Amino acid sequence: MATRIIQPAARTPSRQRAPTWRQALDERIEDQWELVREAGADRREHLSSNATYVLADAVQFLAELPPNSIHAVVTDPPYGVIEYEQKDHQKLRSGRGGVWRIPPSFDGAKRSPLPRFTVLSEEELTRLHSFFSAIAYGIHRALVPGGHAFIAANPLLSTMTFHAFQSAGLEKRGEVIRLLTTLRGGDRPKGAEKEFSDVSMMARSGWEPWGIFRKPMIGTAATNLKAWGTGGLRRISADEPFRDVIPCSPTRGREREIAPHPSLKPQRFMRQLVRAALPLGVGIIYDPFAGSGSTLAAADAIGYRAIGTDRDVEYFGIATRAFPALSKLAIVQ
Ligand SMILES: C[S@@+](CC[C@H](N)C(=O)[O-])C[C@H]1O[C@@H](n2cnc3c(N)ncnc32)[C@H](O)[C@@H]1O
């Protein structure tokens, strides 16, 4: 693969006059940004002139956002919901039990805990669907017509998560498949590993699905692009459309030191998704489950505006400290 550094958003050269519709769009986005970054009364940190992180519950914050004010959502939610709820989250922090487990070590290397999504009960699955329905309805209301939402999931739970988004009125527009080596699945039967040494209980997983959704456009693609700056995806270049399979290994090394969140997503991947989410390179990105602020850092690196929420005060602190280094991190594709 050719070596390429992701470039910031193209800006209209100052002496070349933008068409009238584009001037009106830029002005509207400017006004929307002032409203969005001050929405609600929760504690917040303006991380840069382009990025704001609010310590807030996502469902509540979505209700406080003005309707038709966000141009794209890029988010990595709690896939099973329970892993970031008080009981199991406390267990992760104390290093014992719950939905989190340490993957088996076969090479002496210390592994980070991963949530086990096979253990969810019927009741927890029903709660998961209700939670994502509330998020999806909120996103539908906050997005401008034609706005895209990229929602990360896990292959075991994505059917339920994505169904909630479609039921809320968002159109499914495909999935991005992130190819990566994981330590999920592939285990022999517990307690009978030697007896059934040729058996794996599940396939070793090598991909992560990100649902692509869109709020229905108003009018044609061209009308919607001019009115709202949304409806399509930004191309990689004039010759290359955005593609839905992206190989990208798990976050390691320096990035983890900068932003020690248990579910940190790599900048190399996030910058590609975030960039594609705004077809004209202008607008506001929202990440309801911002964690370490990796989406906000990716947006800032590209030159986009972004707002994020997370209800966990520890992750709010991590993001505030990590943001300058994460957004400036040099990455090579
Ligand atoms: C999978 S992590 C996101 C990690 C992020 N992608 C990163 O790279 O750091 C999900 C996050 O959602 C947060 N969360 C869970 N429920 C929430 C809610 N109702 N409102 C806001 N944040 C929530 C958790 O605290 C957690 O940080």
The ligand as a Tripos MOL2 file, in Angstrom:
@<TRIPOS>MOLECULE
LIG
   27    29     1     0     0
SMALL
NO_CHARGES

@<TRIPOS>ATOM
      1 C1        -16.3390    2.0590   23.9810 C.3       1 LIG1
      2 S1        -16.0240    3.4470   24.9720 S.3       1 LIG1
      3 C2        -15.5060    4.6950   23.8270 C.3       1 LIG1
      4 C3        -14.0110    4.7830   23.7050 C.3       1 LIG1
      5 C4        -13.5430    5.7610   22.6340 C.3       1 LIG1
      6 N1        -13.8760    5.3100   21.3180 N.3       1 LIG1
      7 C5        -12.0450    6.0110   22.6880 C.2       1 LIG1
      8 O1        -11.3390    5.7990   21.6810 O.co2     1 LIG1
      9 O2        -11.5660    6.4090   23.7580 O.co2     1 LIG1
     10 C6        -17.6360    3.9140   25.4310 C.3       1 LIG1
     11 C7        -17.7000    5.1300   26.3610 C.3       1 LIG1
     12 O3        -19.0810    5.4370   26.5750 O.3       1 LIG1
     13 C8        -19.2080    6.0040   27.8590 C.3       1 LIG1
     14 N2        -20.6620    5.9050   28.2120 N.ar      1 LIG1
     15 C9        -21.3820    4.7940   28.5190 C.ar      1 LIG1
     16 N3        -22.6920    5.1040   28.6940 N.ar      1 LIG1
     17 C10       -22.7890    6.4530   28.4710 C.ar      1 LIG1
     18 C11       -23.8880    7.3770   28.4750 C.ar      1 LIG1
     19 N4        -25.1390    6.9890   28.7510 N.pl3     1 LIG1
     20 N5        -23.6240    8.6670   28.1740 N.ar      1 LIG1
     21 C12       -22.3610    9.0980   27.9000 C.ar      1 LIG1
     22 N6        -21.2850    8.2690   27.8970 N.ar      1 LIG1
     23 C13       -21.4990    6.9610   28.1730 C.ar      1 LIG1
     24 C14       -18.2530    5.2040   28.7240 C.3       1 LIG1
     25 O4        -17.8790    5.9370   29.8710 O.3       1 LIG1
     26 C15       -17.0980    4.9470   27.7470 C.3       1 LIG1
     27 O5        -16.0500    5.8670   27.9200 O.3       1 LIG1
@<TRIPOS>BOND
     1     1     2 1
     2     2     3 1
     3     2    10 1
     4     3     4 1
     5     4     5 1
     6     5     6 1
     7     5     7 1
     8     7     8 2
     9     7     9 1
    10    10    11 1
    11    11    12 1
    12    11    26 1
    13    12    13 1
    14    13    14 1
    15    13    24 1
    16    14    15 ar
    17    14    23 ar
    18    15    16 ar
    19    16    17 ar
    20    17    18 ar
    21    17    23 ar
    22    18    19 1
    23    18    20 ar
    24    20    21 ar
    25    21    22 ar
    26    22    23 ar
    27    24    25 1
    28    24    26 1
    29    26    27 1
@<TRIPOS>SUBSTRUCTURE
     1 LIG1         1 GROUP 0 **** ****
